[in-house]
């Protein structure tokens, strides 16, 4: 299930923005899940949605993820090696 913006394009998050964002509950790091279009907090076991390129950093809007999903390593971002 891919997350799409209103214009049909796949949602993305700027890597620089990702470096600045933190989980509002744990203050820990977030990882980007491009397949679902979510920011993942492995410590809180929450997935925050990204809608129209805007991270929705409200715990009430987040989806709870399973312990197994929380242990899955984050996907590598493309870029120069």
Backbone torsions as a table, in degrees:
resi	resn	phi	psi	omega
1	UNK	NA	108.0	-180.0
2	UNK	-90.9	143.3	177.1
3	UNK	-86.3	128.9	-179.8
4	UNK	-118.7	148.4	172.2
5	UNK	-78.1	178.0	-179.2
6	UNK	-64.3	-26.9	-178.7
7	UNK	-89.0	7.3	176.6
8	UNK	89.9	-6.2	178.6
9	UNK	-81.9	152.7	178.5
10	UNK	-69.5	136.5	-179.9
11	UNK	-68.1	143.1	176.8
12	UNK	-136.9	163.7	175.7
13	UNK	-129.4	132.6	177.8
14	UNK	-62.0	127.1	-179.9
15	UNK	-56.7	-32.1	178.0
16	UNK	-68.0	-37.8	176.8
17	UNK	-65.8	-40.3	179.9
18	UNK	-59.9	-35.6	178.0
19	UNK	-65.6	-29.0	-177.3
20	UNK	-87.2	-27.1	-176.0
21	UNK	-77.7	148.8	175.7
22	UNK	-140.9	156.3	176.7
23	UNK	-62.2	128.6	-179.2
24	UNK	-66.7	-20.4	179.1
25	UNK	-87.9	-47.7	-173.9
26	UNK	-100.1	-15.0	-174.5
27	UNK	64.8	15.4	-179.6
28	UNK	-89.4	176.1	-177.1
29	UNK	-71.8	158.5	176.4
30	UNK	-118.8	149.7	174.1
31	UNK	-120.5	152.0	-177.2
32	UNK	-93.3	128.6	173.5
33	UNK	-107.0	98.8	-176.2
34	UNK	-68.5	-25.8	-179.9
35	UNK	-66.6	-39.3	-178.3
36	UNK	-103.1	-10.2	-178.5
37	UNK	67.5	45.2	-176.6
38	UNK	-132.7	154.1	170.6
39	UNK	-99.2	127.2	-172.9
40	UNK	-104.9	129.0	170.1
41	UNK	-105.5	104.4	-177.3
42	UNK	-68.5	-33.6	-179.8
43	UNK	-68.9	-46.0	-179.6
44	UNK	-81.3	-12.4	-176.3
45	UNK	57.6	46.4	179.1
46	UNK	-128.3	148.9	175.9
47	UNK	-120.5	114.7	-179.4
48	UNK	-90.3	130.3	-178.6
49	UNK	-74.1	155.4	172.0
50	UNK	-119.9	118.7	-177.7
51	UNK	-117.6	123.3	-178.9
52	UNK	54.2	36.5	178.3
53	UNK	81.1	4.1	-178.0
54	UNK	-110.4	118.6	176.8
55	UNK	-67.2	129.3	177.1
56	UNK	-96.6	96.0	-171.4
57	UNK	-94.3	43.8	177.9
58	UNK	-107.2	123.0	178.1
59	UNK	-55.6	-30.9	179.1
60	UNK	-69.0	-20.5	178.1
61	UNK	-95.0	-11.2	-175.4
62	UNK	-77.6	152.8	176.4
63	UNK	-100.2	135.3	176.0
64	UNK	-74.9	134.0	178.0
65	UNK	-108.4	155.3	-179.0
66	UNK	-73.9	161.6	177.8
67	UNK	-60.5	-35.2	179.4
68	UNK	-65.1	-43.5	177.2
69	UNK	-64.0	-36.4	-179.3
70	UNK	-66.8	-26.1	-178.9
71	UNK	-87.3	-13.8	-179.4
72	UNK	-66.7	130.3	-178.6
73	UNK	-64.3	147.2	-179.6
74	UNK	-66.9	149.7	176.8
75	UNK	-68.5	148.3	179.1
76	UNK	-79.0	137.5	176.3
77	UNK	-80.8	140.2	178.6
78	UNK	-69.7	155.6	178.7
79	UNK	159.0	-177.5	-179.9
80	UNK	-65.1	144.3	-178.8
81	UNK	-89.2	NA	NA
